[in-house]
Amino acid sequence: MKQFFGMSQTGNLDEALRGLHTPQFIMLLSNNGQFEKHVQALEQRFPGVPSIGCIGMSYQNRIVENGVGIVAFYDGVNAAANVLEHVSTMPVKYIQRLETDMKKVGGSGEDVVCIDFCAGNDACVLSTVNTALRKRSIPLVGGTGDQGKVSANGRVYEDAVAYGLVRNQGGRVKTYKENIYHQMGNYRFIASHTDRANYVLGALNGKPAKQVYKDILHVTDEEILTRTFQNPFGKLNGDDTCIISIKEVRGDALACFRQVNDSDVLNLLELGDYRAIVQDTIAQISQDFPHRSAIFSVNCLFRYKLFSEHGYMQEYLTQMAALGNHTGFVGYGEHYNNRFVNQSMTCVVFE
């Protein structure tokens, strides 16, 4: 298989599609003002080709912040795209669509990946989707787009998740998750007074969450939202830790970018040597896949901001490009199999 990336910093779709001739699967990353227009135009240009899309920044060797990016697979791919609707209330109602597409695409977790763009309620969506994917051990990589909109096969949806099943006819696929944080000290918290619907964390070990965070890190209310770049929370998930970013201060509570439940066990994280961690990821991918056709990744918005503030973002894209054809988009939350995480990078590598 092969991967195409086209872009336009001004949102010119024709410019972004220049050089793309026979795609077998397309991903559209557009801006809020032109998204719906781009969805319609893309379907007219390549009618019937499976496609998904969302509002967000894209990248290859550089970032497309407010234009349009096109990622397409061709020459050795079998794909299907569709949508599960009503994700805030009952995504399982549409799970038969995914079951049908899995049969159509064939294969298994060895050579098939699911890529998704979600409009919200990510944790519930991933649990629902995983009930189908796990039957064939199919991995998943994806993320949350902006403005609560996604697209599939030429139509725009709200309150939905768009997905693409992609089978690599030329080799294996494998997913990866990169965490640039590690535990800070021996802090261990039991969450309480949570508001699951609004992702609010009210208390830690019975004390107001905001005050606990401030006392440990010696920060003001105003500094909390930037300090989460260095010190997010972590939710223990078996041997893994799911990163939880702070979104805003709400009274004595903290609103987060992913759901926290009463009795969840949390710890406090701190930023590690991200340059060394990125090199470790690159080395692992190179070892696992001596021959790589494509890498598609999802980087968190907070990672993008952190790397940009430290003058590392362009260097990061250059280093990833050394692996081969690397593209991706900047999400508001990252998906890795059945997990919804923050401040992470997830990717799929095609042999």
JOPETA-V747341 format. One record per helix or strand of 3 or more residues. SS is the DSSP state (~ for helix, > for strand). FROM is the first residue (numbers start at 1). TO is the last residue. If there is no record, write none. Layout:
((SS	FROM	TO) (SS	FROM	TO))
This chain:
((>	2	8) (~	13	17) (>	25	30) (~	35	45) (>	51	55) (>	57	59) (>	68	74) (>	77	85) (~	91	105) (>	112	118) (~	122	136) (>	139	144) (>	149	152) (>	155	158) (>	160	168) (>	173	178) (>	181	192) (~	196	198) (~	209	217) (~	224	227) (>	233	237) (>	240	244) (>	246	250) (>	253	256) (>	265	271) (~	274	288) (>	294	300) (~	301	309) (~	313	321) (>	326	331) (>	334	336) (>	339	341) (>	345	350))
